[in-house]
């Protein structure tokens, strides 16, 4: 579940709860996100979205670089458009199976895609 909120004089509310008879301004990042969210919601302004994996991937593209993302009301979340190469080792076993292993400990350099 993805919740989409807007901030106005009465605080943070789901986008679908903002008054339709009032004008609001938004940043280019907000406009990009709203366009994609409305597309995924069948051209409605959603307060929340239940997404499948393909839809979530589309939304993540619109979230990349957005300056005001959080998980719940926690600290900011960064979505990067950069690809992340998973540091995985592949080993061909004598049985013909392929074993995939992650390093025991990933360093910050392994996980940082900025």
C-alpha positions as CSV (number, residue, x, y, z in Angstrom):
1,X,0.0,0.0,0.0
2,X,1.4,3.4,-1.0
3,X,-0.2,6.5,0.6
4,X,0.0,9.8,-1.2
5,X,-0.4,12.9,0.9
6,X,-0.4,16.6,0.3
7,X,0.4,19.4,2.8
8,X,-1.7,22.5,3.0
9,X,-2.9,25.0,5.6
10,X,-4.8,22.2,7.6
11,X,-1.8,19.8,7.7
12,X,-1.0,16.6,5.8
13,X,-3.9,14.8,4.3
14,X,-4.4,12.0,1.7
15,X,-4.4,13.6,-1.8
16,X,-7.9,12.4,-2.4
17,X,-9.0,14.5,0.7
18,X,-7.7,17.8,-0.6
19,X,-10.5,20.2,-1.6
20,X,-11.3,20.2,-5.3
21,X,-12.3,23.8,-5.4
22,X,-8.9,25.2,-4.3
23,X,-5.8,25.6,-6.4
24,X,-2.5,24.1,-5.3
25,X,1.0,24.5,-6.6
26,X,3.5,21.7,-6.8
27,X,7.1,21.1,-7.6
28,X,8.2,19.3,-10.9
29,X,8.9,16.2,-8.8
30,X,5.4,16.3,-7.3
31,X,3.8,16.8,-10.7
32,X,5.8,13.8,-12.1
33,X,4.7,11.6,-9.2
34,X,1.0,12.8,-9.3
35,X,0.9,12.1,-13.1
36,X,2.1,8.6,-12.6
37,X,-0.1,7.9,-9.5
38,X,-3.2,9.2,-11.4
39,X,-2.3,7.0,-14.4
40,X,-2.0,3.9,-12.1
41,X,-5.3,4.9,-10.4
42,X,-7.3,5.1,-13.6
43,X,-7.1,8.9,-13.9
44,X,-8.4,9.5,-10.4
45,X,-6.4,11.4,-7.7
46,X,-5.6,8.6,-5.2
47,X,-5.0,8.9,-1.5
48,X,-3.5,5.4,-1.6
49,X,-2.6,2.7,-4.1
50,X,-2.5,-1.1,-3.9
51,X,0.1,-2.0,-6.5
52,X,1.4,-5.1,-8.1
53,X,5.1,-5.5,-8.8
54,X,5.0,-4.0,-12.3
55,X,3.0,-1.0,-11.1
56,X,5.3,-0.5,-8.2
57,X,8.3,-0.4,-10.6
58,X,6.6,2.3,-12.6
59,X,5.9,4.3,-9.5
60,X,9.5,3.9,-8.3
61,X,10.7,5.5,-11.6
62,X,8.5,8.5,-10.8
63,X,9.8,8.6,-7.2
64,X,13.5,8.7,-8.1
65,X,15.1,11.9,-6.9
66,X,11.9,13.1,-5.1
67,X,13.0,15.2,-2.2
68,X,10.1,14.5,0.2
69,X,9.6,10.8,0.6
70,X,9.2,8.9,3.9
71,X,8.2,5.4,5.1
72,X,5.3,6.3,7.3
73,X,6.2,9.5,9.0
74,X,9.8,8.4,9.6
75,X,13.0,10.0,8.4
76,X,13.4,10.7,4.6
77,X,13.7,7.9,2.1
78,X,15.9,8.1,-1.0
79,X,14.9,6.4,-4.3
80,X,17.8,6.4,-6.7
81,X,17.5,6.0,-10.5
82,X,20.9,4.4,-10.6
83,X,21.1,0.6,-11.1
84,X,22.4,-1.5,-8.3
85,X,24.6,-4.4,-9.1
86,X,24.0,-7.1,-6.5
87,X,27.4,-8.4,-5.3
88,X,26.4,-12.1,-5.7
89,X,28.6,-15.1,-6.2
90,X,27.4,-17.9,-8.4
91,X,28.9,-21.4,-8.0
92,X,28.2,-24.4,-10.3
93,X,27.7,-27.4,-8.0
94,X,28.7,-30.9,-9.2
95,X,25.0,-31.8,-9.2
96,X,24.4,-29.2,-11.9
97,X,22.7,-26.8,-9.5
98,X,23.8,-23.2,-9.4
99,X,24.3,-21.8,-5.9
100,X,23.9,-18.1,-5.4
101,X,25.6,-16.5,-2.4
102,X,25.7,-12.9,-1.0
103,X,28.9,-11.8,0.8
104,X,28.6,-12.4,4.6
105,X,28.7,-8.7,5.2
106,X,27.8,-6.0,2.6
107,X,29.8,-2.8,2.9
108,X,28.3,0.7,2.4
109,X,30.0,0.8,-0.9
110,X,28.2,-2.4,-2.0
111,X,24.8,-0.9,-1.3
112,X,25.2,2.8,-2.1
113,X,23.9,3.6,-5.6
114,X,24.1,7.4,-5.4
